[in-house]
Every structure is written in C-alpha cells, then in structure tokens.
Amino acid sequence: MEPEEGADRTPLLKESQPGTVPACCSARYSLALLAFFGFFLLYALRVNLSVALVDMVEPNTSLTKNTTSNVCPEHSSTINVPRNTSGVTFPAMHSMWSCWAPPLERSKLLSISYAGAQLGTVVSLPLSGLICYYMNWIYVFYIFGALGVLWFFFWMWLVSDTPETHRSISHTEREHILSSLKDQLSTQKSIPWRQILESLPLWAIVVAHFSYNWTFYTLLTLLPTYMKEILRFDAQENGFLSALPYFGCWLCIILSGQIADYLREKQNLSTVCVRKCFTLIGMIGPAVFLVAAGFIGCNYALAVAFVTISTTLGGFCTSGYSINHLDIAPSYAGILLGITNSFATIPGMVGPVIAKNLTHNNTVGEWQTVFYIAASINLFGAIFFALFGSGEVQDWAVSGYHLHRN
C-alpha cells in the first residue's frame, strides 16, 4: 500500500518489537565496526605520511621563516595539523548506509563509522613518531599498509552492498531493515538533478557544511599558528596536546550519535528537531570559543583548552547536518554528500589565504578579525540550517519506488 500524501516518511518503527533485532553480532553493526576501522586506517595513513616525511626529507634550512610576534614570551618553537579531507570515502559510505541504516539507528551507526577518522588521527600521531624513533620511517608505511590490506580482505569477505545480498544476515534483521526503509527509497534509474539542485533542504546542508569547515580549518590550522606566532608556544612538541582535540571530537561523535537516536526513539522528538539542535550546538559552540581565543592574552594553556573544547563540540555536527543527507534523500545520499563536500572544501583553500592577508604584522587585533570572520560564518550557517533544514524524505527522492518483496 502506498503511503498517504504528506505522511511522515521517517517512521518510528514501533512495529519492531524490542529484542527481536539485537545489535550484538548483527550485520549492520558489523558493517559499522568495519567502516570504523576503515576510516581509522584511512586517516592514520594520511597522518603518518606527514610524520614520516620529517625523517624522509632533510630539513631545508634555506626557507625563510615568518615574522613572529613579540607580544608574548617564547615557550618553545608550527603545529602541523592534518586536515579533515574525505575524498570519495564518505559519499561511498553514505550510499551504503542508505540501504543498511534503519531511520532510528542512523545517528548511532554513522557516528560509529565516521568516528574512526578521529581516533585514527589520535593513535597514529604518537605511534608513527615512536616507530620512526625506535625503528625506521619505512616501517610506518609497512605496518599501516599491511593493516590496510588485512582490513580490505575482511571488508570483501564480510560486507555486501545491500541486506538482500548479504550471506549471513538473519531473516529477522533483513526484514527489519527493509521494512524500515520501505517508504524512503527510489528505484528510478535516472537521477533527478533539477529537483536536487532546487532543493532548499539540500542547500541548507551545503551552507552548514561550508560554514562548519571554515571554522574547523581556522581552529585546527590557523589557531595553532596564532599560538605559535603570538603566544610563542608550539603544542606540536607535546604529542598529547596535539592529539587531545581529536580525542575529544571522537568521544563526542560516539556519544552524540547515541543521544540523538535516543531522543528520536525514546523521547519521540522529530528528526528535524534533533538535527537542528545538534547542528546549533556543534557550530555555535566552536564559534564562541574561537572568538574567545582572541582575548586570552598570553595564556597558552587556555588556548589549548579552547581548541580542545571547540573541536569536541564540533562532534555534535556528525549527528546534525552531517548525516541529514540520509534523512532527506536516502537513495541519493552519496550524491548529495558529494555536492555538499565539494562546497565544503572551499574554506580549506580560501580561509588560510584570507587569514594570511589579514595578519601581515601578526598583531592580536589582526588575528581577532580572523576569528570574528570565522565565527560569523559559522553562526550564519547554523541559523540558515535551523531555518531551512528538513528531517523528512523529499518527494523527489522517492518517486518510482516499489515495495521490497520477500
């Protein structure tokens, strides 16, 4: 039977009895764990390259250094922070979850998957340094490369594109997943590009993603530069301080995913309400601490605390706008993420250039302007998403759908 016009296509799945589809040893949570380790290794491989390059390449002493401010006394000697690039992996994972994640488990499953990126950074930063110190830089690539190959075999053996093609999934779990998605997927062959590009909820995600990344790059790339040039403190010499923001973000992503689905299922909050609230927390929080960073004087310990708290709060966005593509158009979630992520790469290119042009003299006032700009963009993105974001499947995303058959 076709759903009534205007009906909510984000069902609460009350027809699924508690205990009939356990999470332990289930195919969908096995997929989440394998995805977690996949993103762990993906980001570990990116981070260890920057660490190993220190030993691979002789330092170029001919390079001129930037002028350092004398506002604060020097504490030691730039933080080299790996950037949160995602390439094709996140859109591909979004496409898989469109077939695997029941609506009320999306936050939990996707947060588990994507949190691997943060933990991969936390672990590989100090571990790669230890390998280079006690062994040789080549073993960084041997060890992490071998783990990547091993993960690939498990992925090919245990993962299937859809629940229908999975070899070992239980009948109960398969029916649970398929029935929960029965009114949310489309089987049409052509992609409704015009409707996609005219979708206001999609552009709400674009604006939020662009704005969040602007502040993200400012926090993890420019703020450490501010700490070195103005506060005369280099946290990169302390591996714990370098990894602390990523650890906080990893913890927040995991917890926020659990909380988001709990609010939707147990407290009966609407999907759009949860997505907007988590996005507001994850974007306004970092903006506030970013502005505050310009008024801390020479307190470098407080600067490290602000970086950690801001990055940690940003983890709420994973259960906010970041997975909203699956809410509004599960069948095209990978395409939508590709669109939003394309716009979200612009801040990584434009932000540092603007900051450099605004900080010729490395004064506190110049850096406060940089922080104000980033915070304003983040605030705008949060408000735009709160006004125009949606939590329901759009009409253009379900045309041509037919029910799954046993």
PyMOL commands that set and color helices and strands:
alter all, ss='L'
color gray80, all
select helices_A, chain A and resi 27-56+89-100+103-134+137-158+163-165+171-180+193-197+200-229+235-237+239-265+271-295+300-319+321-328+330-344+346-358+364-388+395-397
alter helices_A, ss='H'
color red, helices_A
deselect
rebuild
show_as cartoon
